[in-house]
Amino acid sequence: MTEAFVAEFTKVRGKAGLLGKIAAASLGAPEGCVREVIYPAAGGEKTLKDLVAEMKATNAAFARSEREVFKSSYSNHYRAGLMKLLEVLDFRSSNDKHKPVIARFFTAPF
């Protein structure tokens, strides 16, 4: 699976310059066909396909790592707050079956 990903993923160099060339070509011939105007400015259809593949891969990786960072950050934050909240709450039950559970888990300090 990794080999297939690496085989289809080619890093495109000079993306900023490439974008400038594409923008200039499209402004120079706004009525022109994409294949005749944009592809030559970008260095061919393969370059554009590689660019799209790279952007998809890097954006997916970034989104995944961003989710992991935010998730771990917030889970630790809320866990600390939850412990403080549990310390101030008073748990009680009028059901005799639940009293031993509450006595065991909610009367000892956290």
C-alpha positions as CSV (number, residue, x, y, z in Angstrom):
1,M,0.0,0.0,0.0
2,T,2.8,2.4,0.9
3,E,4.6,1.6,-2.4
4,A,1.5,2.5,-4.4
5,F,1.1,5.8,-2.6
6,V,4.8,6.7,-3.1
7,A,4.6,5.7,-6.8
8,E,1.6,7.9,-7.6
9,F,2.8,10.8,-5.4
10,T,5.3,13.2,-7.0
11,K,6.4,16.3,-5.3
12,V,5.9,19.4,-7.5
13,R,8.6,21.9,-7.1
14,G,8.1,25.7,-7.5
15,K,4.4,25.7,-6.9
16,A,4.3,29.5,-6.3
17,G,6.0,30.2,-9.7
18,L,3.8,27.6,-11.4
19,L,0.7,29.4,-10.0
20,G,2.0,32.7,-11.3
21,K,2.5,31.2,-14.8
22,I,-1.0,29.7,-14.9
23,A,-2.6,32.9,-13.7
24,A,-0.7,35.0,-16.3
25,A,-1.6,32.5,-19.1
26,S,-5.3,32.5,-18.1
27,L,-5.4,36.3,-18.0
28,G,-3.6,36.5,-21.3
29,A,-6.1,34.2,-23.1
30,P,-9.3,34.2,-21.0
31,E,-11.4,32.7,-23.9
32,G,-8.8,30.0,-24.7
33,C,-9.1,26.3,-24.1
34,V,-7.6,25.0,-20.9
35,R,-5.6,22.3,-22.8
36,E,-4.2,25.0,-25.1
37,V,-3.5,27.8,-22.5
38,I,-3.2,26.3,-19.0
39,Y,-1.5,23.0,-19.7
40,P,1.5,24.6,-21.5
41,A,1.9,27.2,-18.8
42,A,1.9,24.6,-16.1
43,G,4.4,22.3,-17.9
44,G,1.8,19.8,-19.0
45,E,-1.2,17.8,-17.8
46,K,1.0,15.5,-15.7
47,T,2.4,18.4,-13.7
48,L,-1.1,19.5,-12.8
49,K,-2.2,16.0,-11.9
50,D,0.9,15.6,-9.7
51,L,0.1,19.0,-8.1
52,V,-3.5,17.9,-7.3
53,A,-2.3,14.6,-5.9
54,E,0.3,16.4,-3.7
55,M,-2.3,18.9,-2.4
56,K,-4.7,16.1,-1.6
57,A,-2.1,14.1,0.2
58,T,-0.6,17.0,2.2
59,N,-4.0,18.5,3.1
60,A,-5.3,15.1,4.3
61,A,-2.1,14.5,6.4
62,F,-2.4,18.1,7.8
63,A,-6.1,17.6,8.7
64,R,-5.4,14.3,10.4
65,S,-2.5,15.7,12.5
66,E,-4.5,18.8,13.3
67,R,-7.4,16.6,14.6
68,E,-5.0,14.6,16.7
69,V,-3.4,17.7,18.3
70,F,-6.8,19.3,19.0
71,K,-8.3,16.1,20.4
72,S,-5.4,15.4,22.8
73,S,-5.3,19.1,23.8
74,Y,-9.0,19.3,24.6
75,S,-9.3,15.8,26.2
76,N,-6.6,16.7,28.7
77,H,-8.2,20.1,29.4
78,Y,-11.6,18.6,30.0
79,R,-10.3,15.7,32.1
80,A,-8.7,18.1,34.5
81,G,-11.9,20.1,34.7
82,L,-14.0,16.9,35.2
83,M,-11.9,15.9,38.2
84,K,-12.5,19.3,39.8
85,L,-16.2,19.1,39.1
86,L,-16.5,15.6,40.6
87,E,-14.8,16.9,43.8
88,V,-17.5,19.5,44.4
89,L,-20.5,17.4,43.5
90,D,-22.4,15.4,46.1
91,F,-23.7,12.0,44.8
92,R,-26.6,10.4,46.6
93,S,-29.2,7.7,46.0
94,S,-32.4,6.7,47.7
95,N,-32.1,3.2,46.2
96,D,-30.4,0.8,48.6
97,K,-28.9,-1.2,45.7
98,H,-27.0,1.9,44.5
99,K,-25.8,3.2,47.9
100,P,-22.7,0.8,48.1
101,V,-21.6,1.8,44.6
102,I,-21.9,5.5,45.4
103,A,-20.2,5.1,48.8
104,R,-17.3,3.2,47.2
105,F,-16.6,5.4,44.2
106,F,-17.8,8.9,45.1
107,T,-16.9,9.4,48.8
108,A,-13.1,8.9,48.3
109,P,-11.1,12.0,47.1
110,F,-10.0,11.8,43.5
